[in-house]
Amino acid sequence: MSSVTIWHNPRCSKSRQGLALLEESGAPAEIVKYLDTPPTVEEISSLLKMLDIPARDLMRTKEAIYKELGLKEIEDEAKLIEAMAEHPKLIERPVFIMGDKAIIGRPAEKIIDFLKK
């Protein structure tokens, strides 16, 4: 099985659940606590290509910082990506990356299917 990278927030129950599934799978893993070491604009852009989604679909739109920054009104993908790089709390979690594929690990069933590949 290929190595899996997880963008993980230990304070999030869904992220902890995803990490537990990853550990149960026995796959070699790299755990990135993305709030401590935020991804760069380039890393987020690359992830969005792997996910094949627009930037807003990777964002936690109910976070207070989303409203404070007025991101609902912004359509520019580059500006949304910059906001996630500057405020990683905006990034949905957990994110799993394996090779050139990635998923947002919600619901947990998606993680199980992803790890079987």
C-alpha positions in Angstrom: 0.0 0.0 0.0 1.2 3.5 -0.8 2.1 6.0 1.9 -0.8 8.2 2.9 -0.6 11.8 4.1 -3.3 13.1 6.4 -3.9 16.8 7.1 -5.0 16.4 10.6 -6.5 18.5 13.4 -6.3 16.6 16.7 -9.1 18.7 18.2 -11.6 17.6 15.6 -13.5 14.4 16.2 -13.9 13.7 12.5 -10.2 14.1 12.0 -9.4 11.8 14.9 -11.8 9.3 13.5 -10.1 9.5 10.2 -6.7 9.0 11.7 -7.9 6.0 13.6 -9.2 4.4 10.3 -5.8 5.2 8.7 -3.9 3.5 11.6 -6.2 0.5 11.5 -5.5 0.1 7.8 -1.8 -0.3 8.5 -0.8 2.0 5.7 2.4 3.9 6.1 1.4 7.4 7.1 2.6 11.0 7.4 0.5 13.0 9.8 0.5 16.8 9.1 -0.9 18.9 11.8 -1.8 21.6 9.3 -2.8 24.2 12.0 0.8 24.0 13.3 2.4 23.9 9.9 0.0 25.5 7.5 0.1 24.4 3.8 1.4 26.9 1.3 -0.6 28.4 -1.5 1.1 26.0 -3.9 0.3 23.0 -1.7 -3.4 24.0 -1.4 -3.5 24.6 -5.2 -2.0 21.2 -5.9 -4.5 19.6 -3.4 -7.4 21.3 -5.2 -6.3 19.8 -8.5 -6.1 16.3 -6.9 -9.6 16.8 -5.4 -10.9 18.3 -8.6 -12.9 20.9 -6.7 -13.1 24.7 -6.4 -11.4 26.3 -3.5 -14.7 27.1 -1.7 -15.5 23.4 -1.5 -12.4 22.9 0.7 -13.4 25.7 3.0 -15.2 25.5 6.3 -17.7 28.2 5.5 -19.3 28.1 9.0 -16.1 29.2 10.7 -16.2 32.7 12.3 -13.1 33.8 10.4 -14.9 33.0 7.1 -17.5 35.5 7.9 -15.0 38.0 9.4 -13.0 38.0 6.2 -16.1 38.4 4.0 -15.1 35.4 2.0 -18.7 34.6 0.9 -18.4 37.7 -1.4 -15.1 36.7 -3.0 -15.2 34.7 -6.2 -11.4 34.9 -7.0 -10.0 31.3 -6.5 -6.5 32.7 -5.8 -7.8 35.0 -3.0 -9.7 32.0 -1.5 -6.6 29.9 -1.6 -4.5 32.7 -0.1 -7.1 33.0 2.7 -6.7 29.2 3.5 -2.9 29.5 3.5 -3.1 32.5 5.9 -5.9 31.0 8.1 -5.6 27.2 7.9 -8.6 26.9 10.3 -10.6 27.5 7.1 -9.5 24.2 5.6 -12.0 21.3 5.8 -10.6 18.2 7.6 -9.4 15.6 7.5 -7.8 15.5 4.1 -6.1 12.3 2.8 -3.5 12.3 0.1 -2.1 9.1 -1.6 0.1 9.6 -4.7 -1.8 11.9 -7.0 -5.2 11.2 -5.4 -6.9 13.0 -2.5 -10.2 13.0 -0.6 -11.8 15.0 2.1 -12.5 12.4 4.7 -16.2 13.1 5.3 -18.1 10.9 5.7 -15.8 8.2 7.2 -16.9 5.7 4.5 -15.0 7.7 2.0 -11.8 7.1 3.9 -12.3 3.3 4.0 -12.9 3.2 0.3 -9.9 5.5 -0.4 -7.6 3.4 1.7 -8.6 0.2 -0.2 -7.2 1.6 -3.5 
